[in-house]
Amino acid sequence: MLLLAVCALVVVSPLVVGRWPAGLLLHRWRWPALVWVALALQVVIMQIDALHRIAPVMHILTYVAAGVFLWLNRAMPGALIVGLGALSNGVTIALNGGVLPARAGAVEAAGLGADDAFANSAVVEDPVLPWLGDNFAWPDPLPLANTFSVGDVLIVVGVIVAAWARTRRIGAASVPAQEHTAG
């Protein structure tokens, strides 16, 4: 939830200085349903306990769908950075049985408790690629307290690039007017 909230803030951030993220918002995305299905599936597998047996596989598949979407839209500034972050998280999740390993200190700092539900991030005994796991904390009592990874930081950086790359001044013409010359 923290990552989605930060990305949403980043997308609207150009508005603070009188610009709007036209390049991002008006872009003709290829296969946008892939990313929406991936996000929806992630929410579903986190909320429905009955899916706990297949949740790790579904979690990995959401990264595959997001990866395909990012590859199809790689011309968008920032997409490859987002893809690198997602790849970092996705490979680490795949190598750790469907869970992004978290550092115990980060989990504690974020005030997160272990429960029986599927967690996309959890403390894992003997994790593979632990340095790519959730090693950082947005601490409790801050809103949306959670852990985050290097991959998450790359995703946010990519969204920053995408949101700001083709901004326009609010009120500017969508297509620059061509000057007419008498000939």
Secondary structure, DSSP 8 states (H G I E B T S, - for coil): -HHHHHHHHHHHGGGGGTEE-HHHHS---SSTHHHHHHHHHHHHHHH-GGGTTTHHHHHHHHHHHHHHHHHHTTTSTTHHHHHHHHHHHHHHHHHTTT-EEB-HHHHHHTT----SS--SEE--SS-SSGGGSEEEEE-TTSTT-EEEEHHHHHHHHHHHHHHHHT-EETT--SS--------
